[in-house]
Every structure is written in structure tokens, then in C-alpha cells.
Amino acid sequence: MGFQWGDLLSGVAIVLVLEGLLPFLNPGVARRIYLQMANLAPRELRIAGFCCMMAGLLLHFFARSGN
């Protein structure tokens, strides 16, 4: 099984769609969330980013192992 650019681009496209949902559906809530994130310490942002990456990797692993 080789690397497929189409799979990578599909993944990026899904991320962009999901990232755009909240600002599109409720811009006021999105603005408040972004302002709260701007006030977080760098360490807290790193921890949140790391947790999101690990959750994404686990989700991907379980989704792919089901095939």
C-alpha cells in the first residue's frame, strides 16, 4: 500500500470543512472561543494541541483498522 496524494488532500479538505463549521453556523460563539484561546498560556495551547493530535491519530487508527 503506497502513499496516495488524494488521501492526504481528502483529509485536509475534511479538516477545512470541520474547521469552518462553527464560524459559519455561529460566528458569535466562534469569536468568543477564539478570544479565550488567545488568552491561554503557550503551555496550555501546546497541551490542547497535543491532545487534539493524539485524539485524531487514535480515531484514524481505529477507523482504518476496521477495514
C-alpha positions in Angstrom: 0.0 0.0 0.0 1.7 3.2 -1.2 1.3 6.8 -0.4 -1.7 8.4 -2.1 -1.8 12.2 -2.5 -5.5 12.0 -3.0 -5.9 10.6 0.5 -3.9 13.4 2.0 -5.8 16.1 0.1 -9.1 14.5 1.2 -8.0 14.6 4.8 -7.0 18.2 4.6 -10.3 19.0 2.9 -12.3 17.4 5.7 -10.3 19.3 8.3 -11.1 22.6 6.5 -14.8 21.8 6.3 -14.9 20.9 10.0 -12.9 24.0 11.0 -15.3 26.2 9.0 -18.5 24.8 10.5 -18.5 26.7 13.8 -17.7 30.2 12.4 -20.3 29.6 9.6 -23.1 28.3 11.9 -22.5 30.6 15.0 -19.9 33.4 14.4 -20.5 34.9 17.9 -19.6 31.7 19.7 -16.6 31.2 17.4 -15.4 34.7 18.2 -15.7 34.1 22.0 -13.8 30.7 21.7 -11.0 32.3 19.6 -10.7 35.2 22.1 -10.5 32.7 25.0 -7.8 30.7 23.2 -5.8 33.9 22.5 -5.6 34.5 26.3 -4.3 31.0 27.1 -0.7 30.5 28.0 1.5 28.9 25.4 1.9 25.8 27.5 -1.9 25.3 27.7 -2.2 25.7 24.0 0.5 23.2 23.4 -1.2 20.7 25.7 -4.6 21.2 24.0 -2.9 20.8 20.6 -1.2 17.7 21.6 -4.4 16.2 23.0 -6.2 17.0 19.7 -3.4 15.4 17.7 -3.5 12.2 19.8 -7.3 12.0 19.6 -7.0 12.4 15.8 -4.4 9.7 15.5 -6.4 7.3 17.6 -9.5 8.0 15.7 -7.7 7.5 12.4 -6.1 4.3 13.7 -9.4 2.8 14.7 -11.2 3.9 11.6 -8.5 2.3 9.4 -8.2 -0.9 11.4 -11.9 -1.6 10.9 -11.4 -2.3 7.2 
